[in-house]
Amino acid sequence: MTRGFRICLCAFRSTTKRVYVWFEQKFGSPFSPLTSSVEILGRYASKTHAVGAWLMTDGRTEIVAPFGLDDLFAFRMAPNLVLDNRIAHTKKAERARAIWPELIIIPCPI
């Protein structure tokens, strides 16, 4: 059976502004305040998850993917090395692999 992706369009405007308040306590590394909702995409633990979709007032959909879409369409989960996201990437990869066994996981370098 082929499993597909579910795409979730979420509103992050109010929640992403406050990530820096709880991030260091939860993950152990500092997180500077964000200047926009687009900026958070560059800090996701996995490049594959760094995709945003916005429904514009004229009905168009705008896609923002700072690392591109190649990993997503290749069914590959790649770490984002901009922050020390090793633990988060590993946990997310394990959960994703449980759903999609055919998922290719690129581990974080040690």
C-alpha positions as CSV (number, residue, x, y, z in Angstrom):
1,M,0.0,0.0,0.0
2,T,1.4,3.4,-0.9
3,R,1.1,6.0,1.8
4,G,0.8,9.6,1.0
5,F,1.6,12.8,2.7
6,R,-1.0,14.9,4.5
7,I,-0.3,18.6,4.2
8,C,-1.3,20.7,7.2
9,L,-1.7,24.5,6.7
10,C,-1.2,26.0,10.2
11,A,-1.3,29.5,11.5
12,F,2.0,30.2,13.3
13,R,1.9,34.0,13.6
14,S,1.2,34.2,17.3
15,T,3.0,31.1,18.5
16,T,6.3,31.4,16.7
17,K,6.9,34.9,18.1
18,R,7.2,33.3,21.6
19,V,9.3,30.2,20.8
20,Y,12.4,31.8,22.2
21,V,10.7,32.0,25.6
22,W,10.5,28.2,26.1
23,F,12.9,26.7,23.6
24,E,16.1,26.8,25.6
25,Q,14.5,25.2,28.7
26,K,13.0,22.4,26.5
27,F,15.9,21.8,24.2
28,G,19.0,23.1,26.1
29,S,20.2,25.7,23.5
30,P,19.3,29.3,23.1
31,F,16.9,30.5,20.4
32,S,16.9,34.1,19.4
33,P,13.5,35.9,18.9
34,L,12.0,35.6,15.4
35,T,11.4,38.5,13.1
36,S,8.8,36.7,10.9
37,S,6.9,33.5,10.6
38,V,9.0,32.6,7.6
39,E,12.2,32.7,9.7
40,I,11.1,29.7,11.8
41,L,11.3,27.5,8.8
42,G,15.0,27.8,8.7
43,R,15.3,26.5,12.2
44,Y,13.2,23.4,12.0
45,A,15.0,20.2,13.1
46,S,14.7,18.6,9.7
47,K,15.0,20.3,6.4
48,T,12.2,18.1,5.1
49,H,9.7,19.8,7.5
50,A,10.8,23.3,6.6
51,V,7.9,24.0,4.2
52,G,5.3,26.7,4.7
53,A,2.1,27.4,2.8
54,W,0.2,30.6,2.9
55,L,-3.3,31.2,1.4
56,M,-3.1,34.7,0.0
57,T,-6.0,37.1,0.0
58,D,-6.4,36.7,-3.8
59,G,-6.8,32.9,-3.4
60,R,-3.3,31.9,-4.5
61,T,-1.2,29.7,-2.4
62,E,2.4,30.7,-1.6
63,I,4.9,28.0,-0.8
64,V,8.1,28.8,1.1
65,A,10.8,26.1,1.4
66,P,14.2,27.5,2.4
67,F,15.9,24.2,1.7
68,G,13.9,23.3,-1.4
69,L,11.5,20.4,-1.9
70,D,13.8,17.7,-3.2
71,D,14.0,15.9,0.1
72,L,10.3,16.0,0.6
73,F,9.5,14.5,-2.9
74,A,12.4,12.0,-2.6
75,F,10.8,10.7,0.7
76,R,14.0,11.6,2.5
77,M,14.3,13.2,5.9
78,A,17.4,15.3,6.2
79,P,18.7,17.1,9.3
80,N,19.0,20.9,9.5
81,L,22.4,21.7,10.9
82,V,21.8,25.4,11.6
83,L,21.0,24.6,15.2
84,D,22.0,21.6,17.3
85,N,18.8,19.7,16.5
86,R,20.2,16.2,16.7
87,I,17.9,14.9,19.4
88,A,14.8,16.5,17.8
89,H,15.7,15.3,14.3
90,T,16.3,11.7,15.6
91,K,13.0,11.6,17.5
92,K,11.0,13.0,14.5
93,A,12.7,10.5,12.2
94,E,11.8,7.6,14.4
95,R,8.2,8.6,14.6
96,A,8.1,9.2,10.8
97,R,9.7,5.9,10.0
98,A,7.0,4.1,12.1
99,I,4.4,5.6,9.8
100,W,6.4,5.4,6.5
101,P,8.9,2.5,6.7
102,E,10.2,3.3,3.2
103,L,11.3,6.8,4.4
104,I,15.0,7.4,3.9
105,I,16.6,8.9,7.1
106,I,19.8,11.0,6.8
107,P,21.3,10.9,10.3
108,C,22.9,14.0,11.9
109,P,26.7,13.9,11.8
110,I,28.3,13.3,15.1
